[in-house]
Amino acid sequence: MVILTLNCGSSSVKYQVYDWDDKDVLATGIVERVTLGGASITHKARGKADYVANHECPNHTVAVELILQTITHPETGVIRDMSVIKAVGHRMVHGGSRFAKSSIIDDDFLAAFRDLNDLAPLHNPANLTGVEAAKAVLPGVPHCAIMDTAWHQTMPPEAYTYAVPREWEEKYMVRRYGFHGTSFLYNTKRAAVLLGRDPFDTNLVIAHIGNGSSINAVKNGCSFDTSMGLTPLEGLVMGTRSGDIDPGIIFHLMRKAGLHAGDVEKKLNKESGVLGVTGKWSDRRDIEQAAEKGDKIAILAQEIESYRIKKYIGAYCAALGRVDALVFTAGVGEMGPVTRKLATAGLENLGIVIDEKKNELAKCRNAELDITGPGSKVKVYVIPTDEELVMTEDAFALMSGTYDVHTNYKYFFQDKSYVNKARAAGLEKDFVKKPYLKDIVAKLP
């Protein structure tokens, strides 16, 4: 049985093909520059050479058709035909307070989701376009929505309510929703396994650091607070997003620079963050290389980003009271030792100490790593996230009628014996090049 997952952005479609029976990833890939001209597909299949090809995709339907052609082609394919695809999971960004869990996509769902477009005008319309494209190409299988915001529906009112006129929430749905939910769900369940604790007796601070970044305070296995808010713009300093700012800045710029709301929105979402600080870099690898050469602006960008992360870690430690583990995940969280080092420096009084040598060596996307330092009361892990696996299992469970909210459902990757076969194979290759990784792989209790 094969499950396809799709993550449709405004100009891209990411995908994964998963063999549910064998619990293994068959292929992953992305179609880029959809609707923009010059589109291409990058396809990686188990046991085959990577495949890259140019193919114009004037719309998302063509992009989805290209994906299906690629995964069924005699040379690049991993399945014989589309009949083996039994469900499709779609990442949907903003479910508001309407959707507290993953759902089968039917006409009622689509109507309700469209009503939320104003909450995420940069994301939800693209998600809908992808669903419609996929349903047109694969009309005979269940299509399932996996919500980025659903994980955070357990937040208490004191965490999600803004101190603004009450009618704003009642009339315009203005409240904190949070994002990166599938990543936080996966990391919560895996951290509990590594700690040997019942997930619902586990308190965590999880830092999902990438081009988009957010932090989640997890109390008794459920989302308690998170740094992103009504939109993904609030919170941490990100690749191109500002994160927290004084709202008065917006009105100041509108008055002094003559900017309109759309202008400010674009600048805060697309031209701020570390890109805004440096003027030229949003990729942290570029910033790290420049900082190593002594570039003062690059060093400042690292310090600003890490300082914001540190403040949120401290705030969430205070909110939780007891913290069992601090988890770093996503692109920068998994591969950015400088960011992790700066973000945890001076947190000894909170019981957080990292081993600087282990932290420096911890650059691997195929293993869960333990960088806890001597005397640390809080475990510090680097866990490669797996949002696609959550999407896959939710789609399977919805298709088979066994799905429920995570508090009533046990994911198969919560089992101590769980192994990601693709990552395990990759880790063996990593050990050849980096044998020291064996010393920092997190041990099961």
Sequence and secondary structure as in RCSB ss.txt:
>XXXX:A:sequence
MVILTLNCGSSSVKYQVYDWDDKDVLATGIVERVTLGGASITHKARGKADYVANHECPNHTVAVELILQTITHPE
TGVIRDMSVIKAVGHRMVHGGSRFAKSSIIDDDFLAAFRDLNDLAPLHNPANLTGVEAAKAVLPGVPHCAIMDTA
WHQTMPPEAYTYAVPREWEEKYMVRRYGFHGTSFLYNTKRAAVLLGRDPFDTNLVIAHIGNGSSINAVKNGCSFD
TSMGLTPLEGLVMGTRSGDIDPGIIFHLMRKAGLHAGDVEKKLNKESGVLGVTGKWSDRRDIEQAAEKGDKIAIL
AQEIESYRIKKYIGAYCAALGRVDALVFTAGVGEMGPVTRKLATAGLENLGIVIDEKKNELAKCRNAELDITGPG
SKVKVYVIPTDEELVMTEDAFALMSGTYDVHTNYKYFFQDKSYVNKARAAGLEKDFVKKPYLKDIVAKLP
>XXXX:A:secstr
 EEEEEEE SSEEEEEEEETTTTEEEEEEEEESTTTSS EEEEEETTS  EEEE   SSHHHHHHHHHHHHHSTT
T SSSSGGGEEEEEEEES  TTT SS EE  HHHHHHHHTTGGG TTTHHHHHHHHHHHHHHSTTS EEEEESSG
GGGG  HHHH  SS HHHHHHH  S     HHHHHHHHHHHHHHHTS GGG  EEEEE SSS EEEEEETTEEEE
ES  SSTTSSS  SS   S  THHHHHHHHHS   HHHHHHHHHHS HHHHHHSS  SHHHHHHHHHTT HHHHH
HHHHHHHHHHHHHHHHHHHHS   EEEEEHHHHHH HHHHHHHHTT GGGT  B HHHHHH   SSS EE B TT
 SSEEEE    HHHHHHHHHHHHHHT    GGG   GGGSTT   HHHHHHHHHHHHH GGGGGTB    
